[in-house]
């Protein structure tokens, strides 16, 4: 039944992309909707999995090539360079060490260029960016909702969604069970949820009709907070902490007084609850792991992650031009993954490009008028999410977790380019 619904969903998406007037613009929305599908892929050829997200991307590019619509922005040169480097290594791999995993990794990685190619045909103004963010909020919240249903009714949800595996990580002495996010297919679904919080600030500021109601807003906050907490995903916890600190610092005089007391009370109560639980040790172990200290009592994977990171760094030092696609396994860091596979130049471009964009957006945020300032603030937080995820997680080779990062990155870049002249007039005119 669920697979049938997925097929129907894909067919509606195809119709919207190919037959509607604003097909490419719509495609981004359908791609964001498809984030909820997680690991639900098709396998037309043994070993070659195709995700519904990819179908929407390929169709959008096909439409662009067929109808040649107006370009509103340009693909950043660094993205084009990355695309060339990715393709060059793939061609080398074909003639030297080709195997199915080479095609799979290259296919997933080159989606980076494809998304940026799509975005250049979209007129990303304020209202459209907000529309995409609202879609992201509802998609991520749906993932959270299903995750919490799973927590409350695990057997029932597993039987409906067709995922029989369980990710019940009962860490000894701390009584902490991780959500499996069975519909999505992995606890890694939590990686997609953190951006909803700066998005909610944006939508609240622009007086979105749904989040205008503080009770509904509180529900959204709690639903996503508990989903991230129950996932046990420490990278998401780290990203959320960074976003919270930035939000409280930047809006310490204006935002907090505007919040209804009960929203603030519930948020503080939730934080107090989390830190009252034994799981606090697992959170602290995140920071220990960043310094190379592995707390085996609370950290079941930190040692393995560090070992893979060291192997990747050693590979980069010994082979600075890369060892090819499919040669590294899963490194748990996109930056190191790309560096070891495609070379140190690719890794540096990949890592510093969103950082440079963050610096640009932050400068705009500091100087922009209020209406644009809140948009830039949201985008700064989204880029923090992207940068930390690329550095500390392995996403780029997984369509379901890598494309969300790329989409957010590309939308911010597209918004920056399209609104650049307008910004200059507002800020300096």
Order of alpha helices (4+ residues) and beta strands (2+ residues): alpha-alpha-beta-beta-alpha-alpha-alpha-alpha-alpha-alpha-alpha-alpha-alpha-alpha-alpha-alpha-alpha-alpha-alpha-alpha-alpha-alpha
